[in-house]
Structure formats: C-alpha cells, structure tokens
Amino acid sequence: MIGPFLPARWIAAYPDVSGVDSTVLPHMPGQTLLKKKQPEWATGVQEAASGRTKTTSYRASPKWHFQLGYNAVRKRPGLDEWSRLVEFFNAQKGRFKEFRYFDRYDHLVINQNIGIGDGTTVAYQLVRSINGWQEPVYAVVGVDSITVAGVAASGYTVSELGVVTFATPPPLDAVITWSGAFCFLCQFDQDSLPLAQPFSRIWDIKTLGFTSFKP
C-alpha cells in the first residue's frame, strides 16, 4: 500500500498530509503557490512531401508538470524544515523513486462516474474529471464512498493504484461512482536539490520541479 486510506473530508482540512503519510511531499509554510502546473501530451508528426501531415497520439492521458518554490525553509532547534525536506528528497534518491504530491487545490472528487456495470466486470479504475475530460487516479488518499446504481456499495477493495474490485459484479447498466481524495503520483525532474542559504538558519529553493507518470 502507498500510504493509508483516510476520509477525504478529513484530509481536505488537514494542514499537511505528509504528516500522516511519509510518501507525500511535505508541505512547508514557506512554500509558494504552484509556479507551474501544465499538462503535456506526446504527439508524433509525419509530414509528406506534399506538405500534408499525419499525427499520432502516444498517450492516453497527459503527464502533469509541476514547479514549486520555497521562500523560506527554516533550520533551527525545534524547527528543522530543512532536514525534513532533504530527508524526503534523499529517500527518493532524486529522480529514482516515485512519491505522491497532494495538490491542495485539486484533490477531491464527488460522485465521479467510473463506469457502468455489465453484469460481468468486477474491476474498475478510479478516475477524475475536469469538466467532460477524464484521467485515471493512481494515488488514492481516501475513499468516502462508492455507489452502485445510487446505493452505497459494500464488498469491494481498492488497490494502491486506484483499482476498485467488487466481490460481486455490478449489475447491467448500473452507474458506478466514487467520492474521495487523490494525489498525483510523481518523480522529481532532477537528481539535485537546489537549496541556497540567503540568511542564517533560513534556506530557499527558487524552483523544484517534478512530473506525474503512469505506473
């Protein structure tokens, strides 16, 4: 399991999810708002001699690129944010290991449709929507509820990668929904942590980049 499943309403109000899940990037008071959050697709383009082009999409969903800054990372007795952040970065060995990023402004779904029962299928991938567009959720923080045909479901499990497996297949044409919270499964973009020390016992990071990926 990647971290505990916790009620989404509780997680949404908690000041630092990493306080209960060591796989989540720590949230620091001196952290800036996101400098960058952008989706990136992969498209192949072939151009004929005539000038006509043919495009091919290589991804079913985009990667998300994030950039954070830290105006103040404190290091003093009783308040050692520097060690906490460095410990987390080193635990991932830079770009080597994945971690989870909790976006405080983009982490909740409510009554999200994840599929329609056919009487046979028992496994469904959790997803989230941005208006009419959907993408898979691979890092679940908490599940408030799962419903089948509008009724709270029971007898199911949720994997660490967001796959819901029912003990009994949902019936034909039954709409399946979930409500809960999620993180973005990410890796750092670099193998070094760009810390600088502008003041005694205070460090900063101008830019820390990381990118989501499909497991």
Wavefront OBJ file of the C-alpha trace (Angstrom):
o trace
v 0.000 0.000 0.000
v 1.169 3.540 -0.720
v 0.034 5.225 2.481
v -3.201 4.869 4.440
v -6.707 5.394 3.133
v -8.212 8.293 5.067
v -11.588 10.043 4.811
v -11.387 12.704 2.124
v -13.227 15.303 4.218
v -10.622 14.921 6.965
v -7.696 15.024 4.535
v -9.003 18.177 2.836
v -8.845 20.071 6.131
v -5.549 18.621 7.342
v -2.688 21.148 7.109
v -0.025 18.670 5.964
v -0.953 15.278 4.524
v 2.681 14.191 4.712
v 2.308 14.277 8.491
v 0.342 11.033 8.252
v 1.857 9.649 5.032
v 5.618 9.720 4.552
v 5.296 9.109 0.776
v 3.709 12.568 0.271
v 5.909 15.586 -0.485
v 5.987 17.658 2.746
v 4.008 20.894 2.790
v 6.012 23.798 4.269
v 4.714 27.188 5.491
v 7.300 28.960 3.322
v 6.148 27.129 0.202
v 4.854 29.311 -2.643
v 1.807 28.613 -4.744
v 2.491 26.462 -7.784
v 4.701 28.278 -10.273
v 3.687 25.823 -12.949
v 1.099 23.128 -13.438
v 0.690 22.115 -17.029
v -0.453 19.006 -18.911
v 1.828 17.591 -21.589
v 0.817 15.195 -24.326
v 3.085 13.277 -26.738
v 2.253 13.606 -30.408
v 4.121 12.137 -33.362
v 4.004 14.183 -36.558
v 4.787 12.843 -40.029
v 4.916 15.252 -42.951
v 4.673 14.115 -46.564
v 6.492 15.768 -49.456
v 3.196 17.363 -50.386
v 3.106 19.114 -47.029
v 0.251 17.022 -45.694
v 0.756 15.957 -42.093
v -0.356 12.908 -40.114
v -0.416 12.967 -36.337
v -0.349 10.106 -33.827
v -1.072 10.450 -30.096
v 1.261 8.349 -27.948
v -0.510 8.829 -24.610
v -3.986 8.049 -23.326
v -3.620 10.768 -20.684
v -1.115 13.588 -20.178
v 1.801 13.989 -17.860
v 1.468 16.892 -15.424
v 4.494 19.134 -14.899
v 4.709 20.920 -11.559
v 7.075 23.590 -10.244
v 7.190 24.782 -6.640
v 9.252 27.402 -4.876
v 10.186 27.796 -1.211
v 10.764 31.328 0.068
v 11.892 30.086 3.471
v 12.978 26.653 4.639
v 13.922 27.049 8.284
v 16.678 25.184 10.104
v 16.942 25.856 13.788
v 16.470 23.905 17.027
v 12.865 22.770 17.329
v 12.012 23.821 13.763
v 14.102 21.902 11.246
v 12.192 22.054 7.957
v 15.495 21.846 6.059
v 16.249 18.355 7.361
v 12.710 17.174 6.687
v 12.807 18.277 3.057
v 16.333 16.988 2.444
v 15.445 13.670 4.083
v 12.423 13.307 1.786
v 14.423 14.126 -1.365
v 17.205 11.723 -0.406
v 14.704 8.986 0.455
v 13.537 9.137 -3.178
v 17.180 9.122 -4.370
v 16.433 12.140 -6.534
v 14.649 11.072 -9.691
v 14.873 7.355 -8.894
v 11.722 6.702 -6.839
v 8.144 7.875 -7.103
v 6.334 9.916 -4.475
v 2.921 11.484 -4.101
v 2.090 15.172 -4.441
v -1.024 16.465 -2.663
v -2.338 19.443 -4.638
v -4.307 21.402 -2.039
v -6.469 22.948 -4.778
v -7.023 19.850 -6.913
v -7.560 16.653 -4.933
v -11.274 15.964 -4.441
v -13.905 14.134 -6.478
v -17.608 13.926 -5.597
v -19.902 11.355 -7.182
v -17.451 10.765 -10.017
v -18.687 8.248 -12.601
v -16.109 5.459 -13.054
v -18.121 3.081 -15.217
v -21.347 1.269 -15.979
v -21.887 -2.294 -14.871
v -22.257 -5.085 -17.424
v -23.020 -7.920 -15.020
v -19.568 -9.462 -15.570
v -16.782 -6.928 -14.945
v -15.617 -6.663 -11.331
v -12.623 -4.264 -11.626
v -12.874 -0.536 -12.393
v -10.176 2.150 -12.464
v -10.848 5.271 -10.383
v -10.852 8.440 -12.477
v -11.335 12.154 -12.008
v -12.910 14.651 -14.424
v -12.089 18.181 -15.498
v -15.444 19.143 -16.958
v -16.080 16.445 -19.582
v -12.486 15.148 -19.802
v -11.292 12.255 -17.612
v -7.984 10.783 -16.472
v -7.072 7.840 -14.205
v -6.328 8.292 -10.499
v -3.264 6.273 -9.473
v -2.637 7.607 -5.950
v -5.697 7.373 -3.725
v -5.648 9.261 -0.442
v -9.091 8.334 0.828
v -12.404 6.910 -0.321
v -15.519 8.463 1.209
v -17.964 6.317 -0.706
v -18.534 4.088 -3.712
v -22.052 3.705 -5.038
v -23.657 1.293 -7.486
v -26.911 2.480 -9.041
v -27.073 5.213 -6.387
v -26.743 2.821 -3.440
v -23.685 2.721 -1.176
v -21.642 -0.322 -2.157
v -20.013 -2.898 0.090
v -17.849 -5.925 -0.553
v -15.125 -4.173 -2.559
v -11.409 -3.437 -2.256
v -9.370 -0.502 -3.560
v -5.768 -1.105 -4.649
v -2.905 1.317 -4.104
v -3.149 2.248 -7.805
v -6.847 3.077 -7.659
v -8.451 -0.111 -8.997
v -11.801 -0.933 -7.366
v -12.573 -4.653 -7.310
v -16.063 -5.791 -6.349
v -16.760 -9.191 -4.817
v -19.908 -9.344 -6.980
v -20.067 -7.769 -10.465
v -22.236 -4.631 -10.593
v -25.466 -5.379 -12.480
v -26.108 -4.456 -16.088
v -26.437 -0.688 -16.730
v -25.728 0.219 -13.067
v -23.818 3.503 -12.811
v -20.766 3.250 -10.525
v -19.451 6.381 -8.769
v -16.849 7.285 -6.169
v -16.181 10.205 -3.855
v -12.846 10.791 -2.175
v -9.397 12.367 -2.391
v -6.332 11.699 -4.509
v -2.720 12.673 -5.017
v -0.572 12.876 -8.142
v 1.990 10.086 -8.463
v 5.237 11.894 -9.370
v 9.009 11.788 -9.751
v 11.452 14.660 -9.295
v 12.815 16.197 -12.507
v 16.377 16.385 -11.218
v 18.841 14.493 -9.044
v 19.951 17.531 -7.046
v 18.007 19.683 -4.594
v 18.676 23.379 -5.410
v 18.933 24.755 -1.858
v 20.501 28.148 -1.156
v 21.092 29.923 2.171
v 20.301 33.670 1.923
v 20.063 34.133 5.703
v 21.328 32.423 8.816
v 19.170 29.366 9.560
v 16.919 30.096 6.556
v 17.253 28.416 3.174
v 15.289 28.792 -0.043
v 14.587 26.924 -3.259
v 13.800 29.008 -6.315
v 12.338 26.121 -8.322
v 11.659 22.483 -7.545
v 10.242 20.549 -10.486
v 8.503 17.192 -10.617
v 6.331 15.342 -13.130
v 3.473 12.881 -12.855
v 3.709 9.482 -14.517
v 1.697 6.349 -15.224
v 2.816 3.364 -13.114
l 1 2 3 4 5 6 7 8 9 10 11 12 13 14 15 16 17 18 19 20 21 22 23 24 25 26 27 28 29 30 31 32 33 34 35 36 37 38 39 40 41 42 43 44 45 46 47 48 49 50 51 52 53 54 55 56 57 58 59 60 61 62 63 64 65 66 67 68 69 70 71 72 73 74 75 76 77 78 79 80 81 82 83 84 85 86 87 88 89 90 91 92 93 94 95 96 97 98 99 100 101 102 103 104 105 106 107 108 109 110 111 112 113 114 115 116 117 118 119 120 121 122 123 124 125 126 127 128 129 130 131 132 133 134 135 136 137 138 139 140 141 142 143 144 145 146 147 148 149 150 151 152 153 154 155 156 157 158 159 160 161 162 163 164 165 166 167 168 169 170 171 172 173 174 175 176 177 178 179 180 181 182 183 184 185 186 187 188 189 190 191 192 193 194 195 196 197 198 199 200 201 202 203 204 205 206 207 208 209 210 211 212 213 214 215
